[in-house]
């Protein structure tokens, strides 16, 4: 298989950012009456990107098996495999949101949700069972460790609530919440009391924003979605912690940006779009005061951030610098 087509699982983060922005535009239409066409374009783009990446990733396991196995065994890259299920559930939301009234599209949306939920919980179990055997280097720990269990289950809670299964969503929410609490101290210890993170890993710091704000989305959607009651204490606490982490990352960004632009910067995308989505849903749910102006600011910020990521990614694609070298380039590796 040609190495330029062997994509890392981390590329599924692009889907998270695009569908996340599409969710923002959909919510903004409810909150402020913005045109629906922008949500359609962004959501459709996210679904198309997911379909392309899914095909390439399946091809990787068929025709570059050794490379896929090398990624599975890698202490950092293995975390990103959890994005396969997450991106599939978000693709389900994207297609269902646009065409769910048609019986075939409805069935496709539900099917993709089930596949994504099974993938994320299955890989989360595999990843955790391997992690709990020990013998891990603390220096290899990054925020990417959240992806298999925290991100996967928070998005599963969101998707379950979106598709009308809030009871199931609460189960996923519990798995994500307690996995987040268990891992938070591990990551904080690594960041504060170990060697400085290598430059190529620094963009993964963007994932630190995701747990509180994506968890907030999951919580909102198992308690009624945008049509639910005014945000309660727990929802506002999650959102508040997310804002704090966002400001910390802004303060750290000059240090993070010592790593030149690559697709790894999409690690920021889901958290940035999620915090904007939370604020807009708060407005829809009837919260007043500071949240109205803040929601507008966060929505604008999310659009600018995703726009920069899209342009940078397209530039690297055109120049042939988007796909990183394979992990496994030994003779006979199937690459």
Secondary structure, DSSP 8 states (H G I E B T S, - for coil): --GGG---GGGGHHHHHHHHHHHHHHHHHHHH---THHHHHHHHHHHHHHHHHHHHHHHHHHH-HHHHHHHHH-TTGGGGGGHHHHHHHHHHHHHHHHHTTSHHHHHHHHHHHHHHHHHHHHHHHHHHHHHTT----GGG--GGGGIIIIIHHHHHHHHHHHTT-HHHHHHHHHHHHHHHHHHHHHHHHHHHHSS---HHHHGGGGGGGHHHHHHHHHHHHHTTGGGS-S--HHHHHHHHHHHHHHHHHHHHHHHHTTS---GGGGGGHHHHHHHHHHHHHHHHTT--THHHHHHHHHHHHHHHHHHHHHHHHHHHHHTT-SS---S--STTS--
